[in-house]
Amino acid sequence: MSHFTETTQVGLFSRLKNAFRGIGIGIGFIGIAVYFLFWNEGNAVRTARALAEGAGQVVSVDSAKLDPANEGQLVHINGPLSLAAPLADIALNVTGPAQAVRLERKVEQFAWIEEKQSTTETKLGGGQEKTTQYTYRMDWTDAPASGAKFRLPEGHLNPPLPIKSKVIRQPEGTIGAFSVNDEISDLGGATPMQLTVAQAEDITDALSLDHAPKLVAGQLVTSNDITAPQLGDLRVSYQASTIDAASVVGVQRSGALVPYTAQNGREIYLVEGGYKTADEMFQTAVRVNTFKTWMLRIGLMVLLFLGFKALFGVVDVIASILPFLGWITASVTSLISLALTLVVGGTTMAIAWVYFRPFLALAILAVALGGAGFTAYRLRKSAPKTPETPQTP
């Protein structure tokens, strides 16, 4: 392990220049966030309507036989999953388990890794001093950098990786009389696959290794001494995702299940491992849609906040001429940015709801206004009356 420390100075005018550039970036962030917040609400509504439409039409059928009467209809099946052939990593001549829908090759190299940690201190007059400490250590990694772009490349270059990690997927499968598409490859959880001695020999030949590797806990390791690996040593392992049975919802067409296109153009094709009912599958799809919608909302609100914060960058820089004042100003502009984020983001989503769900939005608004009016009425009725002062003749 080695260390390298670098200190740089950034003057006030350079910081102001960057802050003015940041205004354009902030405007871009705000525009992108507002657009996709609106789009996200519409996307959630369209997906929810398509799922509701599909749930109202789907018919559960026996997967063992094809019924011509269901041709072109949205059907639900479940049953044992059959695969044409086991998955194989042709490059290294490794074959996965019989029921593997996904085979993951992981190649790690014992290589140099660069880590950096920076601290910034604002000086009197608005300048900043940035101190960055670079740490170089060797460890196992499946994404080794060449080292040429390290801050200190001398003595920290990594040899090229002879082969990279890869995911191999099943292109299709069959459930009874029905064929299903490659979405089955997304099923199952990956579990470690133990390599055999024969497979280790095949990998050795494929990689043209100059010495026999070792099998350690089902992984192939090229180190001469596994307790003291050297730069460039490799570690090859596999994981497999196996599925014995699956459930699918799709349109029956010529012996295959294909995506269903709802009236609004949204496609539905549901796949789950195991034996699931149609209701369970649609309920899962609704939960996934809700989760994705909320995750995107949160991400876009963060982007909106960063956009507003960038607009105040010039103010923060000017105030930092006096460091204590800069800290106070940065806190204030952060609160203002948060308030603007809530107002603009919330308004955008509200407008989207009115646009995509006008009746529901109006109903919620009516309930809210009615509740506010009733509360105001009750407060006025319960307020103590001010006694009248008798007038003096």
Sequence and secondary structure as in RCSB ss.txt:
>XXXX:A:sequence
MSHFTETTQVGLFSRLKNAFRGIGIGIGFIGIAVYFLFWNEGNAVRTARALAEGAGQVVSVDSAKLDPANEGQLV
HINGPLSLAAPLADIALNVTGPAQAVRLERKVEQFAWIEEKQSTTETKLGGGQEKTTQYTYRMDWTDAPASGAKF
RLPEGHLNPPLPIKSKVIRQPEGTIGAFSVNDEISDLGGATPMQLTVAQAEDITDALSLDHAPKLVAGQLVTSND
ITAPQLGDLRVSYQASTIDAASVVGVQRSGALVPYTAQNGREIYLVEGGYKTADEMFQTAVRVNTFKTWMLRIGL
MVLLFLGFKALFGVVDVIASILPFLGWITASVTSLISLALTLVVGGTTMAIAWVYFRPFLALAILAVALGGAGFT
AYRLRKSAPKTPETPQTP
>XXXX:A:secstr
 EEEEEEEEE HHHHHHHHHHHHHHHHHHHHHHHHHHHHHHHHHHHHHHHHHHHHHH EE  TTS  GGGTTSEE
EEEEEEE SS  EETTTTEE  TTEEEEEEEEEEEEEEEEEEEEEEE TTS EEEEEEEEEEEEEESS   STTS
SS TT      SS  EEEE   EEETTEEE GGGGG S  EEE   HHHHHHHHHHHT SS  EEETTEEE  SS
TTS  TT EEEEEEEEE SEEEEEEEEETTEEE EE TTS EE EEEES   HHHHHHHHHHHHHHHHHHHHHHH
HHHHHHHHHHHTHHHHHHHTTSHHHHHHHHHHHHHHHHHHHHHHHHHHHHHHHHHH HHHHHHHHHHHHHHHHHH
HHHHHHHS          
